[in-house]
């Protein structure tokens, strides 16, 4: 039976003409490497980033309405030093939204220039599962 191997990419909307703003946020602040998009996608307003050593990617696409499906819609990056990243965001004047803490998973949220919600988490060990194992 076929199985899912990993998350290959996630796509988030960006404001019209928002390429430079997402390059600053995801590239300069968050430290992701911008990668070339496929030639076949031509001149579309897209910015792609490498988001992990295993080939994960983040794709930013233009959306004039900045549509969202739910207030909890977000993407999450596992990071290796959450405190240092918090300091970097503060240094760039980017507000941090605190999150309910999870054992061994310190985390917080920020918003990119198009107001997409981004979770940042550091995985230090196992979390405590719900008593019935489902939530």
Long-range contacts (C-beta under 8 A, 24 or more apart in sequence): 6-54, 6-55, 6-56, 7-56, 8-55, 8-56, 8-57, 9-51, 9-56, 9-57, 9-58, 9-59, 10-51, 10-57, 10-58, 10-59, 10-75, 11-58, 11-59, 11-60, 11-61, 12-58, 12-59, 12-60, 12-61, 12-75, 12-112, 12-114, 12-116, 13-60, 13-61, 13-62, 13-63, 13-66, 13-67, 13-68, 13-114, 13-116, 14-45, 14-47, 14-60, 14-61, 14-62, 14-63, 14-112, 14-113, 14-114, 15-62, 15-63, 15-64, 15-66, 15-113, 15-114, 16-45, 16-62, 16-64, 17-45, 18-45, 18-60, 18-62, 18-113, 18-114, 19-45, 19-47, 19-60, 21-113, 21-114, 22-47, 22-60, 22-112, 22-113, 22-114, 23-47, 24-113, 25-94, 25-112, 25-113, 26-58, 26-60, 26-112, 29-88, 29-89, 29-92, 29-94, 30-77, 30-85, 32-58, 51-77, 60-114, 66-114, 66-115, 72-117, 73-117, 74-109, 74-116, 74-117, 74-118, 74-119, 75-116, 75-117, 75-118, 75-119, 76-118, 76-119, 76-120, 76-121, 77-118, 77-119, 77-120, 77-121, 78-121, 78-122, 78-123, 79-120, 79-121, 79-122, 80-122, 81-122, 82-106, 82-107, 82-108, 82-120, 82-121, 82-122, 85-120, 102-127, 103-127, 103-128
